[in-house]
Amino acid sequence: MIRLSEKIVADVKQRIFTGTYKKGQRLPAELELAKEHEVSRSVIRESLRNLESLGLVTIKKGPKGGIFISESYHKPISDSLQGLVDAGQVTEENIFDIRLLLETYATAQAALNADDKEIARLRSLLDPPREKLNNAQWLQANRSRFHLGLARAAKNPVLEVLMNGLIRLLRKYFKDFHDLEFERRSLVTHGKILTAVENRDPETARTLMEAYILDMRDFIQAGQTD
């Protein structure tokens, strides 16, 4: 027999994936959800814990807290990838191989599918505040936002989820990689990639991203052997 909490989880999943619940949307409070589903608050709490573990909702405490639909659904994938890293089963070459597959494709698809709003958002990421130009750690995080923005602009939800998981894996794996020279060079390269996206030129966008990933691989490996 299916438990009540499992039915509620299935119902919320359906509403999320059909667009009834939007990313970032605040859900009703526990009491209201209990009334809507005609169950006790304890059943709702169990359902919410399960949804949170799946990465589908975020539960925030405090005056501005509440139950929110997650902005992305990558947590299970991120956790699985992190488990592989922790177990020593992922190599640097593994990561760059996957980047070459996923990110070059995502960039080419972005050139075909990105809308004006997404392109403007990506362009804004290439013009960081003046006070951040000497902050390699901030620029690294901003670089991640650019790559995730390209995946989102590809208009493929599966690709976006996979890229979210990959980016989080990269942050864990290369957590000490903060190089100002590389980050500044990346801004220039990303500008060329975005120009290809704006020009609806998927092959050039793909080629530029491939060259960028290979350059990053070589740069990191050179630093490790110095």
Secondary structure as UniProt FT lines:
FT   HELIX           4..17
FT   TURN            18..19
FT   TURN            23..24
FT   STRAND          26..27
FT   HELIX           30..37
FT   HELIX           41..53
FT   TURN            54..55
FT   STRAND          57..60
FT   TURN            63..64
FT   STRAND          66..69
FT   HELIX           75..86
FT   TURN            87..88
FT   HELIX           92..113
FT   HELIX           116..125
FT   HELIX           130..132
FT   TURN            133..134
FT   HELIX           136..153
FT   TURN            154..155
FT   HELIX           157..173
FT   TURN            174..176
FT   HELIX           180..198
FT   TURN            199..200
FT   HELIX           202..225
//
